[in-house]
Amino acid sequence: MTDGPTSEPLRLLAVHAHPDDEASKGAAMMASYAAAGVRVMVATCTGGERGGIQNPGMAGDAHSARDMGGARRLEMARAAKILGIEQQWLGFTDSGLPEGDPLPALPPNCFALKPLEIAAAPLVRLVRRFRPHVIVSYDENGGYPHPDHIMAHKVAVEAFHAAGDPEKYDGAGEAWEPQKLYYDLAFNPQRFRALHFALEDAGLASPYAQRLAAWLEADSEGHTPPAGTHPTTTQVDCGEFFEKRDEALRAHATQVDPDGFFFAVSPEMQRKVWPWEDYSLIESRVPTTLPENDLFAGLR
């Protein structure tokens, strides 16, 4: 186990619910660390097989209509290659996003309905094999309240605490204790505000106005907006890799509209306005000083 700064190669594990989540949450950060020699792995909890076509340009695609899970595996492989990272499937079935009032029941045997110890066991096994120093995942709300995102949060926290305990998850490999746990703040309201006003100042239409208005309304009613429950402690400067992130997003062709929301602000403008990806340090087993600009602060 690591206890303080380490001279061995650094390793980061990002836990995501579906293929494409890794491209929309932390992709530039992961690409920047991978380019610097850090081993970066994404654990994808489900196959995303219940996802629908989100890109109008892919409407009528025969492969995804016949086998969405297979199509998304190919997309994930392309995205991982673009980012220069490793990737591992945890093997669970996509729960889908329930819609309607009342909400329908989740499908039997889906990821979100698994008992925690069963859902976390493959991730504990992966942590003990890959031996990450840092784990990154979602907050308690899942970043947004998709049932698979909420379960991904739960299994990441469980693995962070349990993987180093040899009394837990017997048969899942030799104990390994990760040193730092972060929550991704891809929905950081401060970032959206900065990008919104930069677009307005440039005389360009902003796609963020409705989102910001909803957050202001939540503030006025005393509710906590998304990503507001955890402070930004760590900003990783990774603007040079925004094009890699966008290329990885486009690799998920069934899910990402190349003319859509993710591409409303050019990489050049983003580098000027907000060249970071944002994280909240939740737990550290090594001394570190906040704020940080490195997920491995205290480990180098």
N, C-alpha and C positions, 0 to 999 in steps of 0.2 A: 504494500500500500504506500501511497505517497503521503508524506508529512512535511509540507513546506516546498521550497523551490526544487525543481527536478531538472536533471540533465538529459533525461530520456526524451525521445520524440513526443511532442505534445499531441493529444488526441481529443477531438470534440465529437459528441454525439447529439444530433438534433432529432427530436421525436415528433413525427407528424402523423396526422390522421389519414390523409389520402395522398395519392400522387397528385401533384401540382401545388400542394400546400408548401412544400419546400422551396418552390420557385417564387411564391408570393410573400414568403415570410423568412427573411434571413439569407436569401440566395447570394447577394453581393458579399455579405460577411463571410459566408462559407467559401465562396470562390477566392476571396482575398486571403483567407487563412490557408487554403489548399495551395495557392500559388506560393505562399511563404514556407511551405514544407510541413505544415500541420496535417496530420491524418484526420480527415473529416468524413463522418459517416452519417447518413440519414436512415433512421428506422421508420418505415412506413407501415402504419398499423393495419390498414385495410387496402383492398385492391381498387377501391373507388368504383366498383362494378355497378352501383346503383346511381351513379351520376348521369345526368342527362347531357345532351349536346348544348353547350353554352356559347358556341361560336357559330354564328349564322353561316359562315363559309363552309362549315362541315355538315350542314343539313343534308340528309340523305346519304351520308357516308356508309357504305355497305359493311365495312369491317366493324365499326363501333356499333352499328345497329344489330349485327349478329353476335358480337362478343366485345362488349364495352370493357370488361376486365382485361382482356387480352390487348386491346388497343391501348389502354392506359399503361400497361406494362411496357410496351414499346416506347410510349411517350416518356415514361419515367427513365428508361435507359438512355434515351437521347439527352434528357435534361441533366442527368448525372454526369454524362460525358462532357457536356458543355461546361459544367461547373467544376469539373475535375475532382469529383467526390466519389466516395463509395456509397452503396445503398443496400439495405437489407429489408425484405418483406417480413412482417411479423405473422402474416397468414390469416388475419381475421376478415370477416365479411362486413362490407359497408352497411351501415345502418340506414342510410338514406336520410334526407331532411324532411321530417313530417310537416305537412302543411294542412291547414283547414281549422275549423272551429266547430266542434272540439278537435284537437289533434288526434290523428289515428294512432293506434298502437304501433310500436316498433316491430319489425319483422322478427320472427323467431330465430334464435341462434346468431343474431347480429352482434357486432363488437360491443355496442353500448349496453347490451343486456348481460354480458358475461360477468360472473363474479370476479371481484378485483384480483384475487390471487391467480385465477386462470388467465385473466387478461394480461396481467403483469409478468407472468412466468417467462414467455419468450423474450421479453425485454430484459429481464434480469439475466437470463442466459446470455443475451447479446452483450450486455454491459460487462459481464464477467469474462467474456471472450475478447472483446474489443478493448476493454480497460480504458475508457475515456476519463480524462481529467475533468472535463466540463460537460454538463448536460444542459441542453436548451429545449424548452417546450413552451406550452401555452399556460396562461393563467387559469384560475378556477372557472372562468366563464368560457374557456376554450378559445379565447381571442374573439370569437362570436359563438352564440350558444347552439352550435350543431352538436348533437349527442355524441358523435365520434370525436369531436374536438375536446369535449368535456372529459370523455373517457381517456383520451390520449394524455391529457393533463394528469389524470389520476394515476395512470400506469407509470408515467415519467417520475412523479413524486415518489411513488411506491418503490420503483427501481433505485432511485437515488438513495433512499434510506435503507433499503433491504439488501442491495447487492453486496455490501461490505460485511454483512452479518452471516457468518458460516452456519448459524443455527436456522436460517431461513432459506427456503427454496432448495431443499436438499436435492442433490442430483443435477443442479443447474450450473455446476462448475465451481472453480475455486473463487473464493470471495475476493471482490475488488471494490474499493470505496472511492467513488468519484469525489472530487474536491469542491466543486462549485456547481450550483444549480441556478439557472437563469430562466426568467420568463421573457418571451419575445413580446415586444411592444410595437408590432407592425401597424396597429391601429392607434398609435400615439396621436391624440388630438393636437398637440403642439406642432407636429410635423404637418398635419393636414392644414392647419391654419396658415403656417408659413408658406406652403405651396399655393394655397388659395389666394393669398394676398399678392404673391409674386405673379401669378397669372393675371390677376386683375390689374396690377400695376403695368403689366406689359400689354394691356388691352386685349387679353385673350379670355375666352370663356373658361370658367372653372367648373369642373364636375363635382366639386366638394361642397358647394353651398348648402345643399339639402342635408348632407351629413352634419355639417357644422351647426346648422339651425336646430337639428334634433338634439345635438349635445348641449347647445345653449338652453333649450327648453328643459332638458333634464337637469341642468345646473339650477335653473330658476325654480324648479319644483323640488330641489333638494336631493335629487337622485344622482348617483355617481355615473358619469358617462363611461362607455367602454374604454378600457385601458387606463382608467383613472384611479384604480384602486392600488396600483403599485407605482412608485416613483421611478423615473428614469435615473438609473445609477450609472449606466455604462453606455457610451456611444462609440461604436466602432467606425472609424473613418474608412469607408470602402467605396467611395464615389468612382474610383477608377474601374470598378467592376459592375457598374450599373448596366452597361451594354451586355455583359455576360448574363446578368439577371434577366434582362428583357429577352435575350435569346432563349434562355431556359424556359421562361414563361411561354414563349411562342411554340416551344417544343411540345407543350401540352395542348395540342391543336384542338382537341374536342372540347376543352374547358375554357380556353382563353381566346377572346376575340382580339385579333391583332390591331383592331381599330378602337378598342374599348378603353375602359376606365384606367387600367394599369399603365397605359401609354399616353395619358393626357398631358404629362409634363415631360419635356425632353430630358435626357440624361444630363445635358449641359446645364440646363436651368436647375435641375436637382443638385448638381455638384456645387452650384453657387449658393443655393438656398439652404439645403439640408443634405450634406454629403455623408451622413451617418446612417447606420441602422441602430435602433434603440433597444435596450434591454434593461431589465430590473434584476439585480442580484438578490436572490431569495435566501440563499444559504451558502456560506463559505467555511470550509474547514482549514483554510490558510489565511493568514493576516493579509488584509488589503485595505487600501484607503480610497474612500469614495469622494468625488466621482472618479470613474475609471474610463480609460479609452481602449481597454484590452480585456477580453474575456479570460485571458490567462494571467492577469495581474496577480502577483503573489506566487505564481508557479514557475516563472522563468528563472 
